[in-house]
Each structure stands twice: as structure tokens, then as C-alpha cells.
Amino acid sequence: MDLLPGKNEQYSTKEYWDERYTQENAEADFDWFKSYADLAPYIHDLIPNKSARILMLGCGNSKLSEEMWEDGYRNIVNIDYSSVVVQKMRERHKVSRPEMSWLEMDVRDLKFDDDSFDVAIDKGTMDAMLAVKGDVWNPAGEVVENCSKEVEETIRVLRKHGGLFIYLTFGQPHFRRKYLTRPNTTLKIEELGDAFHYYLYTLRT
């Protein structure tokens, strides 16, 4: 299997990721966008309490959790809907990072109680759900529903007062703001990068 999809919309399918993770070496890793070295100053500012309970949405085989753990953030729960990558990550980290957990779970249907996490982080997961064929200005109803459900579920499991949803994406505000605008929350958007821009969205409950 060529690890790059033939069509961008394959990024939005569970079948693509299961097959990709099956084919990849157990120690392979893949990160969307910025590295943790680039993001660390923002993370330190946004999450000053390193004991905060953090939910990693659609963790894949990213090194983000590993590098945050090395930086002192030890209370991290990682979820992904690919059972293949969840099992690989459990095996990879079970001895060196036993505090972290890896769970098979869909970001649109979180199996956690309300008010369970201080912080949730999405680094490219919503982007994968949006990688479908169609008009980016007028996405299909299923796409809108999927992205909205992720945000609704994330807000539900965050602390009711002081919870933080961090979303890193290449998606410009006029494409992403509608999914992240919710009652009783505060949304901030920062543009990162020089030649190629990324966006850091922070939603506070």
C-alpha cells in the first residue's frame, strides 16, 4: 500500500487509516502540521498546570502525546477510532510511559462522563473528517454534522468552567469558525507560520 492516499477524501475514512497503520512499521510516527518544538511555547502558555487532565482527540501515531509527556504533562488520555493504531501505541508506550492510556473511541461519540477533562487537543483530526469530495464553501450535511458532533462532545466532557479545547489546523477561520462557535464559550484564533500559515483555535468553556 502507498501510504499516501490516491484521493484526499480517503483521509476521512476509517478503512484508509486502519490499512495504513497495519502496513506501517510499529515505530512509525506521523504528525500533521507543526512539531511540538514549534508548539511548546503556546502549550506552556495555554496549559500552565502540567497535572491537567488532557484528552488527545484522534491521536493516531503522532509524537505529540509522547513529547508532551516528556515535557511533564503526564495525565494524558489518547483516543482514536482505529483499533490498529491504538494497540500499536499501547505496546510502544506501556513500559516507558505507563501513566498514559490509549483507547479505541470515536471523537463524535466520546465514552466519558460530562466534566471529565481540563483540556482537549485536536491536531488535524477535524481536518481529516473534512477531507471529502465536494464544495468547501458549502460542505455536505454529513460533514457539518460530523464536525459539529466532535465539538459538541468535546465541550460536554470538558470542565464546565475553565475547560479548554485546542484545535490546530490549516483551515482558515471562514471555513472553521462555524463549527467552533458555541453558546457560553469564548473562541480565540491565532495565525501561525510564515510562508505557509496554520491556525490555532482555542475554545474556552
C-alpha positions as CSV (number, residue, x, y, z in Angstrom):
1,M,0.0,0.0,0.0
2,D,1.2,3.5,-0.8
3,L,0.8,5.4,2.5
4,L,-0.3,8.5,0.7
5,P,-3.9,8.2,-0.4
6,G,-4.8,8.3,-4.1
7,K,-7.5,10.8,-3.3
8,N,-7.7,13.3,-0.4
9,E,-11.1,12.1,0.6
10,Q,-9.6,8.8,1.7
11,Y,-8.2,10.7,4.7
12,S,-11.8,10.8,6.0
13,T,-12.3,7.1,6.1
14,K,-11.6,4.6,8.9
15,E,-10.6,2.0,6.3
16,Y,-7.8,4.1,5.0
17,W,-6.3,4.7,8.5
18,D,-6.7,1.1,9.6
19,E,-4.9,-0.1,6.4
20,R,-2.2,2.5,6.7
21,Y,-1.5,1.7,10.4
22,T,-1.4,-2.0,9.6
23,Q,1.2,-1.5,6.9
24,E,3.4,0.9,8.8
25,N,6.2,-0.2,11.0
26,A,5.3,-0.4,14.6
27,E,7.7,2.5,15.4
28,A,6.5,4.8,12.6
29,D,5.0,8.2,13.5
30,F,3.2,10.8,11.6
31,D,2.4,14.4,12.6
32,W,0.1,16.9,10.9
33,F,1.4,20.5,10.8
34,K,3.8,21.9,13.5
35,S,6.1,19.9,15.6
36,Y,5.9,20.0,19.4
37,A,9.1,22.1,19.5
38,D,7.2,24.7,17.5
39,L,4.0,24.4,19.6
40,A,5.6,24.2,23.1
41,P,5.6,27.9,23.9
42,Y,1.9,28.1,23.1
43,I,1.1,24.9,25.1
44,H,3.0,26.2,28.1
45,D,1.0,29.4,28.0
46,L,-2.3,27.7,27.4
47,I,-1.8,24.8,29.9
48,P,0.4,26.1,32.8
49,N,-0.8,23.3,35.1
50,K,1.1,20.2,34.0
51,S,-1.2,18.0,36.1
52,A,-4.2,19.0,33.9
53,R,-6.2,16.0,32.6
54,I,-5.7,16.1,28.8
55,L,-7.7,14.4,26.1
56,M,-6.0,13.8,22.8
57,L,-8.6,13.6,20.0
58,G,-7.7,11.3,17.2
59,C,-4.2,10.7,18.4
60,G,-3.0,8.4,15.5
61,N,0.7,7.7,15.8
62,S,1.6,11.3,16.4
63,K,4.5,12.1,18.7
64,L,2.6,14.9,20.3
65,S,1.5,13.0,23.4
66,E,4.9,11.4,23.8
67,E,6.7,14.8,23.6
68,M,4.1,16.4,25.9
69,W,4.7,13.6,28.4
70,E,8.5,14.2,28.2
71,D,7.7,17.9,28.9
72,G,6.0,17.0,32.1
73,Y,2.3,16.6,31.1
74,R,1.7,13.1,32.5
75,N,-2.1,12.9,32.7
76,I,-3.0,12.3,29.0
77,V,-5.8,10.1,27.6
78,N,-5.4,9.3,23.9
79,I,-8.2,8.2,21.7
80,D,-8.5,7.1,18.1
81,Y,-11.2,5.2,16.1
82,S,-8.5,2.9,14.6
83,S,-8.1,-0.2,16.8
84,V,-4.9,-0.9,14.9
85,V,-3.1,2.2,15.9
86,V,-4.4,2.1,19.5
87,Q,-3.0,-1.3,20.0
88,K,0.4,-0.3,18.5
89,M,0.6,2.8,20.7
90,R,-0.3,0.9,23.8
91,E,2.5,-1.6,23.1
92,R,5.0,1.2,22.2
93,H,4.5,3.2,25.4
94,K,3.3,0.7,28.0
95,V,6.7,0.4,29.7
96,S,8.2,3.9,29.2
97,R,5.0,5.9,29.7
98,P,2.6,3.9,31.8
99,E,0.7,6.9,33.0
100,M,-0.8,7.4,29.5
101,S,-3.8,5.5,28.3
102,W,-4.8,4.6,24.7
103,L,-8.5,3.9,24.0
104,E,-10.4,3.0,20.8
105,M,-13.1,5.7,20.5
106,D,-14.8,7.9,18.0
107,V,-14.4,11.7,18.6
108,R,-18.1,12.0,17.6
109,D,-19.2,9.7,20.5
110,L,-17.0,10.1,23.5
111,K,-17.4,7.5,26.2
112,F,-16.6,9.8,29.1
113,D,-18.7,11.4,31.7
114,D,-19.5,15.1,31.5
115,D,-17.0,17.5,33.0
116,S,-14.1,14.9,32.8
117,F,-11.2,16.8,31.3
118,D,-9.4,20.1,31.7
119,V,-8.1,20.2,28.1
120,A,-8.8,18.6,24.8
121,I,-6.5,18.8,21.8
122,D,-7.3,18.2,18.1
123,K,-4.2,18.3,15.8
124,G,-5.7,17.6,12.4
125,T,-8.5,15.2,13.3
126,M,-11.3,17.5,12.2
127,D,-9.3,18.2,9.0
128,A,-9.4,14.5,8.2
129,M,-13.1,14.5,8.6
130,L,-13.4,17.5,6.3
131,A,-11.2,15.8,3.6
132,V,-14.2,14.8,1.5
133,K,-15.1,15.5,-2.1
134,G,-17.3,18.5,-2.5
135,D,-17.6,22.2,-2.2
136,V,-15.5,23.5,0.7
137,W,-17.7,26.6,0.9
138,N,-20.8,24.5,1.2
139,P,-19.9,21.2,2.7
140,A,-22.2,18.2,2.7
141,G,-24.6,17.9,5.6
142,E,-22.8,14.8,6.9
143,V,-19.6,16.7,7.1
144,V,-21.2,19.5,9.1
145,E,-22.9,17.0,11.4
146,N,-19.6,15.1,12.0
147,C,-17.6,18.2,12.8
148,S,-20.3,19.7,14.9
149,K,-20.7,16.4,16.8
150,E,-17.0,16.4,17.7
151,V,-17.1,19.9,19.0
152,E,-20.4,19.2,21.0
153,E,-18.9,16.1,22.5
154,T,-15.7,17.8,23.4
155,I,-17.4,20.6,25.1
156,R,-19.6,18.1,27.0
157,V,-16.6,16.3,28.5
158,L,-14.6,19.5,29.3
159,R,-14.9,21.2,32.7
160,K,-17.9,23.4,32.7
161,H,-16.0,26.4,33.9
162,G,-12.4,26.7,32.6
163,G,-12.2,23.8,30.2
164,L,-10.1,24.4,27.1
165,F,-10.4,23.0,23.5
166,I,-7.2,23.5,21.5
167,Y,-7.5,22.9,17.7
168,L,-4.6,23.2,15.3
169,T,-5.4,23.3,11.6
170,F,-4.5,24.7,8.2
171,G,-8.2,25.6,7.9
172,Q,-8.8,29.4,7.7
173,P,-11.4,31.0,10.0
174,H,-14.1,31.4,7.4
175,F,-14.1,27.6,7.0
176,R,-13.7,26.6,10.6
177,R,-15.3,29.2,12.8
178,K,-18.9,27.9,12.3
179,Y,-18.0,24.6,13.8
180,L,-16.4,26.1,16.9
181,T,-18.8,28.9,17.7
182,R,-20.9,27.7,20.6
183,P,-23.0,29.4,23.3
184,N,-21.3,30.2,26.6
185,T,-17.8,29.7,25.2
186,T,-15.0,32.1,24.1
187,L,-13.2,31.5,20.8
188,K,-9.8,32.9,20.0
189,I,-7.9,32.4,16.7
190,E,-4.2,32.9,16.1
191,E,-2.3,32.6,12.8
192,L,0.9,30.7,13.0
193,G,3.8,30.3,10.5
194,D,5.4,32.5,7.9
195,A,5.3,31.3,4.3
196,F,2.5,28.7,5.0
197,H,0.0,29.6,7.6
198,Y,-1.6,27.4,10.3
199,Y,-4.3,28.4,12.7
200,L,-4.5,27.8,16.4
201,Y,-8.1,27.9,17.7
202,T,-8.7,27.9,21.4
203,L,-12.2,27.5,22.7
204,R,-12.8,28.1,26.5
205,T,-15.9,26.9,28.3
